[in-house]
């Protein structure tokens, strides 16, 4: 877009069915996503938002990314230590990490 076409442009947020037919060729698809504070923080820092994970698994991943041990994860999320261990093991498999330390590093650096 050049300066001439950008000058004086107003933007409307419409549902797809509300866009007049003769404007559809000018429509820019957008997506509105509600983020939790920790997800927004990860997004701003350029780290993965942990898309597609169930909320509790994303919470586990967020704690692990900050260096939490399995015991700390269990305490913070009020789950059993065994449940925390299973969730961390599942995250290791999901992200292809060889160990807990590797998972921490991958999550912290966003190298998924």
VOLUMTI-804081 format. One record per residue: residue in three letters; x, y, z of N, C-alpha, C, O, CB in turn. Coordinates in steps of 0.05 Angstrom, whole numbers, padded with zeros to 5 digits, always signed. Glycine has a CB too. Example, Ala and Ser with C-alpha at 12.3 -4.5 7.8 and 13.67 -1.06 7.14 Angstrom:
Ala+00264-00114+00156+00246-00090+00156+00264-00066+00156+00285-00066+00169+00226-00089+00181;Ser+00257-00045+00142+00273-00021+00143+00258+00001+00157+00268+00023+00161+00282-00012+00114;
//
This chain:
Unk+00017-00023+00000+00000+00000+00000+00018+00025+00000+00036+00027+00017-00019+00000+00024;Unk+00013+00044-00018+00029+00068-00019+00015+00090-00002-00007+00086+00007+00033+00078-00048;Unk+00030+00112+00002+00020+00133+00019-00007+00145+00009-00024+00151+00026+00040+00156+00021;Unk-00010+00147-00017-00035+00159-00027-00059+00141-00020-00080+00151-00013-00033+00162-00058;Unk-00056+00115-00023-00079+00098-00017-00084+00095+00013-00106+00089+00022-00075+00071-00029;Unk-00063+00100+00029-00067+00098+00058-00079+00123+00071-00091+00122+00092-00040+00091+00071;Unk-00075+00146+00058-00085+00171+00069-00115+00171+00070-00128+00166+00050-00074+00195+00052;Unk-00126+00177+00093-00154+00180+00096-00170+00154+00097-00194+00154+00096-00165+00196+00075;Unk-00156+00131+00099-00170+00106+00099-00181+00101+00127-00168+00106+00147-00151+00083+00091;Unk-00206+00092+00129-00219+00084+00154-00223+00054+00153-00227+00042+00131-00246+00099+00159;Unk-00221+00041+00175-00224+00012+00176-00250+00005+00192-00256+00018+00212-00200-00002+00190;Unk-00264-00015+00182-00288-00025+00195-00284-00054+00203-00271-00069+00188-00313-00022+00177;Unk-00293-00061+00226-00293-00089+00234-00321-00100+00230-00340-00091+00244-00283-00093+00264;Unk-00324-00119+00212-00350-00130+00205-00348-00161+00206-00327-00172+00201-00359-00120+00178;Unk-00370-00173+00211-00371-00202+00208-00371-00208+00178-00381-00191+00163-00396-00215+00223;Unk-00362-00231+00169-00360-00236+00140-00387-00232+00126-00388-00223+00103-00351-00264+00136;Unk-00409-00240+00139-00435-00238+00126-00445-00209+00124-00464-00203+00110-00456-00255+00140;Unk-00432-00190+00138-00441-00162+00138-00426-00146+00117-00432-00122+00113-00437-00150+00165;Unk-00406-00157+00104-00390-00143+00084-00407-00141+00058-00415-00161+00047-00363-00157+00078;Unk-00412-00116+00048-00427-00113+00023-00413-00128+00000-00388-00128-00001-00431-00084+00016;Unk-00428-00141-00017-00417-00157-00038-00396-00143-00055-00376-00154-00062-00440-00167-00056;Unk-00401-00117-00061-00382-00103-00078-00357-00094-00063-00339-00083-00075-00395-00078-00090;Unk-00355-00100-00037-00331-00094-00022-00314-00118-00016-00292-00116-00006-00338-00080+00005;Unk-00324-00142-00022-00310-00166-00014-00282-00168-00025-00264-00179-00012-00326-00191-00022;Unk-00277-00157-00049-00250-00158-00061-00231-00140-00045-00206-00144-00048-00252-00150-00090;Unk-00241-00122-00029-00223-00104-00014-00221-00112+00015-00205-00101+00030-00234-00075-00015;Unk-00235-00133+00023-00235-00142+00051-00208-00155+00058-00198-00171+00042-00258-00161+00057;Unk-00198-00150+00082-00174-00163+00092-00183-00181+00115-00194-00172+00135-00154-00141+00102;Unk-00178-00207+00111-00186-00226+00133-00171-00220+00158-00146-00218+00158-00183-00255+00124;Unk-00184-00219+00180-00172-00215+00207-00183-00236+00226-00204-00248+00221-00178-00187+00218;Unk-00167-00241+00246-00176-00260+00267-00173-00246+00294-00152-00235+00300-00159-00286+00266;Unk-00193-00247+00310-00192-00236+00337-00189-00260+00357-00204-00279+00356-00217-00219+00344;Unk-00168-00258+00373-00162-00280+00392-00160-00269+00420-00145-00250+00425-00136-00295+00384;Unk-00175-00281+00438-00173-00273+00466-00149-00288+00479-00148-00313+00478-00199-00279+00482;Unk-00131-00273+00491-00107-00286+00503-00108-00281+00534-00116-00260+00543-00081-00275+00491;Unk-00099-00301+00548-00094-00299+00576-00069-00282+00580-00052-00280+00562-00091-00327+00590;Unk-00066-00269+00603-00042-00251+00607-00015-00265+00601+00002-00253+00589-00042-00241+00635;Unk-00012-00290+00610+00013-00304+00605+00017-00311+00576+00040-00311+00566+00014-00330+00622;Unk-00005-00315+00561-00003-00320+00532+00006-00295+00518+00022-00295+00500-00029-00331+00521;Unk-00006-00272+00526+00001-00247+00514+00030-00240+00519+00045-00230+00502-00017-00224+00525;Unk+00040-00246+00544+00068-00241+00551+00086-00258+00533+00106-00248+00523+00073-00248+00580;Unk+00079-00284+00529+00095-00301+00512+00095-00291+00483+00116-00292+00470+00085-00330+00513;Unk+00072-00283+00474+00070-00272+00446+00087-00248+00443+00102-00245+00423+00041-00266+00440;Unk+00086-00229+00462+00102-00205+00460+00132-00211+00460+00148-00196+00448+00095-00186+00483;Unk+00140-00232+00475+00169-00239+00476+00177-00256+00452+00200-00264+00451+00175-00253+00502;Unk+00159-00262+00434+00165-00278+00411+00167-00308+00416+00179-00323+00401+00191-00269+00400;Unk+00155-00316+00438+00155-00345+00445+00128-00357+00436+00109-00343+00432+00159-00349+00476;Unk+00128-00384+00434+00103-00397+00425+00081-00392+00446+00086-00391+00470+00108-00427+00421;Unk+00057-00389+00436+00033-00385+00453+00022-00412+00462+00002-00412+00477+00012-00368+00438;Unk+00033-00434+00453+00025-00460+00461-00003-00466+00450-00020-00477+00464+00026-00464+00491;Unk-00007-00459+00425-00032-00463+00412-00040-00492+00411-00023-00510+00407-00030-00452+00384;Unk-00065-00498+00414-00075-00525+00411-00073-00542+00436-00084-00564+00436-00062-00537+00389;Unk-00059-00533+00456-00057-00549+00480-00081-00544+00498-00091-00522+00499-00031-00543+00495;Unk-00090-00565+00512-00111-00560+00531-00102-00540+00552-00078-00538+00557-00120-00587+00545;Unk-00120-00525+00564-00112-00504+00583-00093-00513+00605-00073-00499+00611-00136-00492+00596;Unk-00098-00536+00617-00080-00546+00639-00053-00553+00628-00033-00547+00641-00093-00570+00653;Unk-00051-00565+00604-00025-00571+00592-00010-00546+00586+00015-00544+00589-00029-00589+00567;Unk-00024-00525+00576-00011-00500+00570-00001-00487+00596+00021-00475+00596-00031-00481+00556;Unk-00016-00490+00617-00007-00479+00643+00018-00494+00653+00037-00482+00663-00029-00482+00664;Unk+00019-00520+00649+00043-00536+00656+00066-00527+00639+00088-00522+00650+00038-00567+00652;Unk+00062-00524+00613+00084-00515+00595+00094-00487+00603+00118-00483+00602+00074-00515+00566;Unk+00076-00470+00610+00084-00443+00618+00102-00444+00644+00122-00429+00645+00059-00425+00623;Unk+00094-00460+00663+00110-00463+00687+00137-00475+00681+00158-00466+00691+00095-00480+00708;Unk+00137-00496+00665+00162-00509+00657+00181-00490+00643+00205-00490+00647+00157-00534+00640;Unk+00169-00473+00625+00185-00454+00610+00199-00434+00629+00220-00423+00622+00167-00438+00591;Unk+00188-00430+00652+00200-00413+00672+00218-00428+00692+00226-00418+00712+00179-00397+00687;Unk+00223-00453+00685+00242-00469+00701+00231-00485+00724+00245-00495+00740+00263-00452+00711;Unk+00204-00487+00725+00192-00501+00748+00197-00531+00745+00195-00543+00724+00161-00496+00748;Unk+00202-00543+00768+00205-00572+00769+00177-00585+00769+00157-00571+00771+00221-00581+00795;Unk+00176-00611+00766+00151-00625+00766+00137-00621+00793+00112-00618+00793+00155-00655+00760;Unk+00152-00622+00815+00140-00618+00841+00128-00589+00843+00106-00586+00855+00161-00622+00863;Unk+00141-00570+00833+00131-00542+00833+00106-00540+00816+00086-00527+00824+00152-00522+00824;Unk+00106-00553+00793+00083-00553+00775+00059-00565+00790+00037-00553+00790+00088-00569+00749;Unk+00063-00587+00803+00041-00600+00818+00030-00582+00840+00006-00579+00843+00051-00626+00831;Unk+00048-00569+00855+00039-00551+00877+00024-00527+00866+00003-00520+00876+00063-00541+00893;Unk+00035-00514+00845+00023-00490+00834-00004-00495+00821-00022-00478+00823+00042-00477+00814;Unk-00007-00518+00809-00032-00524+00795-00051-00541+00812-00073-00548+00803-00027-00538+00769;Unk-00042-00547+00836-00059-00563+00854-00067-00590+00842-00090-00598+00842-00084-00548+00862;Unk-00047-00603+00830-00051-00630+00818-00031-00649+00832-00012-00640+00844-00047-00630+00787;Unk-00035-00675+00829-00016-00694+00842+00010-00692+00827+00012-00684+00804-00028-00723+00841;Unk+00031-00701+00841+00057-00701+00829+00058-00720+00805+00071-00715+00785+00079-00709+00849;Unk+00044-00742+00808+00043-00762+00786+00030-00750+00761+00039-00755+00739+00029-00788+00795;Unk+00008-00736+00765-00006-00723+00743+00013-00703+00730+00015-00701+00705-00032-00708+00752;Unk+00027-00687+00746+00047-00668+00735+00068-00683+00719+00076-00674+00697+00059-00651+00758;Unk+00078-00705+00729+00099-00720+00715+00088-00730+00688+00102-00729+00668+00108-00744+00732;Unk+00063-00740+00688+00051-00750+00663+00048-00727+00643+00053-00730+00619+00024-00763+00668;Unk+00040-00704+00653+00036-00681+00635+00062-00671+00623+00064-00664+00600+00021-00658+00649;Unk+00083-00670+00640+00109-00661+00630+00120-00682+00610+00131-00674+00590+00129-00658+00654;Unk+00116-00707+00616+00125-00728+00597+00111-00725+00570+00122-00728+00549+00121-00756+00609;Unk+00085-00720+00571+00069-00716+00547+00079-00691+00532+00080-00692+00507+00039-00712+00554;Unk+00085-00670+00546+00096-00646+00532+00123-00652+00520+00129-00642+00498+00099-00623+00553;Unk+00140-00668+00533+00166-00675+00522+00162-00689+00495+00175-00683+00475+00182-00693+00541;Unk+00143-00709+00495+00137-00723+00470+00126-00704+00449+00134-00705+00426+00118-00746+00475;Unk+00108-00687+00457+00095-00669+00438+00115-00650+00425+00113-00645+00401+00074-00652+00453;Unk+00134-00640+00440+00153-00621+00430+00180-00633+00422+00198-00619+00414+00158-00599+00450;Unk+00182-00660+00424+00206-00674+00415+00230-00669+00433+00253-00669+00423+00212-00667+00387;Unk+00226-00663+00458+00248-00658+00477+00258-00684+00489+00243-00702+00495+00239-00638+00499;Unk+00284-00685+00492+00297-00710+00502+00296-00712+00533+00297-00734+00544+00326-00711+00494;Unk+00293-00690+00546+00293-00690+00576+00277-00666+00586+00268-00649+00570+00322-00689+00587;Unk+00274-00665+00612+00261-00642+00624+00276-00616+00618+00265-00595+00612+00257-00646+00655;Unk+00302-00617+00621+00319-00594+00616+00317-00585+00586+00316-00561+00581+00349-00600+00622;Unk+00316-00604+00568+00313-00597+00540+00286-00584+00535+00283-00565+00520+00315-00623+00522;Unk+00265-00594+00548+00238-00582+00546+00238-00554+00556+00227-00536+00544+00217-00599+00561;Unk+00251-00549+00580+00253-00522+00591+00266-00504+00571+00256-00482+00565+00269-00523+00618;Unk+00288-00513+00560+00303-00496+00541+00287-00490+00516+00286-00467+00506+00329-00510+00533;Unk+00273-00510+00505+00257-00506+00481+00234-00487+00486+00229-00469+00470+00247-00533+00470;Unk+00220-00491+00508+00198-00473+00514+00207-00445+00520+00195-00426+00511+00182-00484+00538;Unk+00229-00442+00535+00239-00416+00542+00249-00400+00518+00247-00376+00517+00261-00419+00563;Unk+00261-00414+00499+00272-00401+00475+00252-00401+00451+00257-00388+00431+00297-00414+00467;Unk+00231-00416+00454+00211-00417+00433+00220-00434+00410+00211-00431+00387+00205-00390+00423;Unk+00239-00453+00414+00249-00470+00393+00234-00496+00392+00243-00517+00400+00280-00476+00397;Unk+00209-00494+00382+00192-00517+00381+00193-00528+00353+00180-00548+00347+00164-00512+00391;
//
